[in-house]
């Protein structure tokens, strides 16, 4: 059930301290270059359903915290430690998570539209059904992440690590996956129409029923790609720098339609 009545920072308490006081000390710690105040230590905190819209938690400690259904829109979480945190169904629209660590975090059904996750560590994170439209994930680590049914329409995944990622039925239409590492990723029935995959590595990637219409595979390495049909390749854009599944150079042969 969607959260409607958010808990305020006045209501929330962690380790005997009001959350408002923890946030104030954290801001002082940031403003004084760590000379005064105290870094926010919210490890294991119950912040589920909290109103944290626009809050500054830069470099805060949030490992194992519960932020389920929390409102974190436009929050500053850059450099925050959030390994194993529960952010299921959280609102993170336009939040800044640059270089944040979210290994094995639960972000299922979270709203991350237009969020910034550049160089973030999301290894093994759970993002099934998450919304990431227009999100920036350039150079992030999403190896072994679970992105089945996620909406990554027009997301920036340039040089992103997606090794062994689970992306079946994901929407990657018009996404930028240039130079991304998709080795052994699962992309069954994923939508990659009009996506940029130039220079990407797709060795051992499973692509059965994936939509590759007008996807740019120029310079991509498809050696060992599995369950990829000639008609899928013919619908994509390939060039002489594309390495086809069998190891030969492109472009892929066009299919004559009658």
C-alpha positions in Angstrom: 0.0 0.0 0.0 1.4 3.4 -0.9 2.5 5.7 1.9 0.4 8.8 2.3 1.0 10.1 5.8 4.8 10.6 6.2 6.5 10.6 9.6 8.3 13.9 10.3 11.9 14.4 11.5 10.3 15.7 14.8 8.6 12.3 15.3 11.5 10.1 14.4 14.1 9.0 17.0 17.3 7.0 16.6 19.5 5.8 19.5 17.6 8.2 21.8 18.2 11.2 19.7 15.5 13.0 17.6 16.2 12.7 13.9 16.0 16.5 13.5 18.9 16.9 16.0 21.0 14.2 14.1 20.4 16.0 10.9 21.4 19.4 12.4 24.6 18.0 13.8 25.4 16.3 10.4 24.9 19.6 8.6 27.2 21.3 11.1 29.8 18.5 10.5 29.6 19.2 6.8 29.7 23.0 7.1 32.7 23.0 9.4 34.8 20.5 7.4 34.2 17.8 10.1 35.5 20.1 12.9 32.2 20.4 14.7 29.0 18.5 14.8 28.8 14.8 14.0 28.4 12.6 10.9 25.0 11.1 10.8 25.1 7.6 12.0 21.8 6.0 11.1 22.9 2.5 10.7 19.9 0.2 11.3 17.6 3.1 11.8 13.9 2.8 11.2 13.1 5.6 8.8 10.3 3.9 7.0 7.6 6.3 5.8 9.8 9.3 6.7 9.5 12.7 5.2 13.1 13.4 4.1 12.3 15.5 1.0 15.4 17.5 0.1 17.4 16.4 3.2 21.2 16.6 3.2 22.6 13.2 4.1 25.9 13.6 2.1 28.3 10.8 3.3 25.9 9.7 6.0 26.0 6.2 7.4 22.7 4.3 6.5 23.8 0.7 6.3 20.9 -1.7 7.1 18.5 1.3 7.6 14.8 0.8 6.8 13.7 3.6 4.4 10.8 1.7 2.9 8.2 4.1 1.4 10.3 7.1 2.6 10.1 10.4 0.7 13.7 11.2 -0.4 12.9 13.3 -3.4 15.8 15.7 -4.2 17.7 14.4 -1.2 21.5 14.6 -1.2 22.7 11.1 -0.6 26.0 11.4 -2.5 28.7 9.3 -0.9 26.3 7.8 1.6 26.9 4.3 2.9 23.6 2.4 2.3 24.6 -1.3 2.0 21.7 -3.6 2.6 19.4 -0.7 3.3 15.7 -1.2 2.6 14.4 1.4 0.1 11.5 -0.5 -1.3 8.9 1.8 -2.8 10.9 4.8 -1.7 10.5 8.1 -3.6 14.0 9.1 -4.8 13.0 11.3 -7.8 15.9 13.6 -8.7 17.9 12.5 -5.6 21.7 12.7 -5.8 23.3 9.3 -5.0 26.6 10.0 -6.7 29.3 7.5 -5.5 26.8 6.1 -2.9 27.3 2.5 -1.8 24.1 0.4 -2.1 25.4 -3.2 -2.3 22.6 -5.7 -2.0 20.2 -2.8 -1.1 16.4 -3.3 -1.7 15.1 -0.7 -4.1 12.3 -2.8 -5.5 9.5 -0.6 -7.0 11.4 2.6 -5.9 11.0 5.7 -7.9 14.4 6.9 -9.1 13.3 8.9 -12.1 15.9 11.6 -12.9 18.1 10.5 -10.0 21.9 10.8 -10.2 23.7 7.5 -9.4 27.0 8.2 -11.2 29.8 5.9 -10.0 27.4 4.4 -7.4 28.0 0.9 -6.1 24.8 -1.1 -6.6 26.4 -4.6 -6.8 23.7 -7.2 -6.2 21.0 -4.6 -5.5 17.4 -5.4 -6.0 15.7 -3.0 -8.4 12.9 -5.1 -9.8 10.1 -2.9 -11.1 12.0 0.2 -10.1 11.5 3.4 -12.1 14.7 4.9 -13.4 13.5 6.9 -16.4 16.1 9.5 -17.3 18.4 8.5 -14.4 22.1 8.9 -14.7 24.0 5.7 -13.9 27.2 6.4 -15.8 30.1 4.3 -14.5 28.0 2.8 -11.8 28.5 -0.8 -10.7 25.3 -2.8 -11.2 27.0 -6.2 -11.5 24.6 -9.0 -10.5 21.9 -6.5 -9.8 18.3 -7.5 -10.2 16.6 -5.1 -12.7 13.9 -7.4 -14.1 10.9 -5.3 -15.3 12.7 -2.0 -14.4 12.0 1.1 -16.4 15.3 2.6 -17.6 13.8 4.5 -20.6 16.4 7.1 -21.7 18.7 6.4 -18.7 22.4 7.1 -19.0 24.4 3.9 -18.4 27.6 4.9 -20.2 30.5 2.7 -19.1 28.2 1.1 -16.5 29.1 -2.4 -15.2 26.2 -4.8 -15.7 28.0 -8.1 -15.6 25.6 -10.9 -14.8 22.8 -8.4 -14.2 19.2 -9.7 -14.4 17.4 -7.4 -16.8 14.6 -9.6 -18.3 11.7 -7.5 -19.5 13.5 -4.3 -18.6 12.7 -1.2 -20.6 15.9 0.3 -22.0 14.4 2.1 -24.9 16.7 5.0 -26.0 19.0 4.3 -23.1 22.7 5.1 -23.4 24.7 1.9 -22.9 27.8 3.0 -24.8 30.9 1.1 -23.6 28.9 -0.7 -20.9 29.9 -4.2 -19.7 26.9 -6.5 -20.1 28.9 -9.7 -20.0 26.6 -12.7 -19.2 23.7 -10.4 -18.4 20.1 -11.7 -18.8 18.2 -9.5 -21.2 15.4 -11.9 -22.2 12.4 -9.9 -23.6 14.1 -6.6 -22.8 13.3 -3.5 -24.8 16.5 -2.1 -26.3 14.9 -0.3 -29.3 16.8 2.8 -30.3 19.3 2.2 -27.4 23.0 3.1 -27.8 25.1 0.0 -27.3 28.1 1.3 -29.3 31.3 -0.2 -27.9 29.4 -2.3 -25.4 30.5 -5.8 -24.3 27.7 -8.4 -24.6 29.7 -11.6 -24.4 27.6 -14.5 -23.0 24.6 -12.1 -22.8 21.2 -13.8 -23.2 19.0 -11.8 -25.7 16.1 -14.1 -26.5 13.1 -12.1 -27.6 14.9 -8.8 -26.9 13.7 -5.9 -29.0 16.8 -4.5 -30.8 15.1 -2.5 -33.5 17.4 0.4 -34.5 19.6 -0.3 -31.5 23.1 1.0 -32.2 25.6 -2.0 -31.9 28.4 -0.2 -33.7 31.7 -1.5 -32.3 29.9 -3.8 -29.8 31.4 -7.1 -28.9 28.7 -9.9 -29.2 31.0 -12.9 -29.1 29.2 -15.7 -27.3 25.9 -13.8 -27.1 23.1 -16.4 -26.6 19.7 -16.9 -28.2 20.2 -13.9 -30.6 18.5 -14.5 -33.9 19.6 -13.2 -37.4 16.4 -11.2 -37.6 17.2 -9.4 -34.3 20.7 -8.5 -35.6 19.3 -7.4 -38.9 16.9 -5.0 -37.1 19.9 -3.4 -35.2 22.6 -1.1 -36.5 25.9 -2.8 -36.9 29.2 -1.8 -38.6 32.6 -3.2 -39.5 33.7 -2.8 -36.0 30.9 -4.9 -34.6 32.0 -8.4 -33.5 29.2 -10.8 -34.2 28.3 -13.8 -31.9 30.4 -16.2 -33.9 33.5 -14.0 -33.8 33.3 -12.5 -37.4 33.1 -8.8 -38.1 30.0 -7.0 -39.1 28.0 -5.5 -40.4 25.3 -8.1 -39.9 23.6 -9.3 -43.1 20.3 -7.6 -43.9 17.3 -9.8 -44.3 15.4 -9.3 -47.6 11.7 -8.7 -47.0 9.1 -9.5 -49.6 
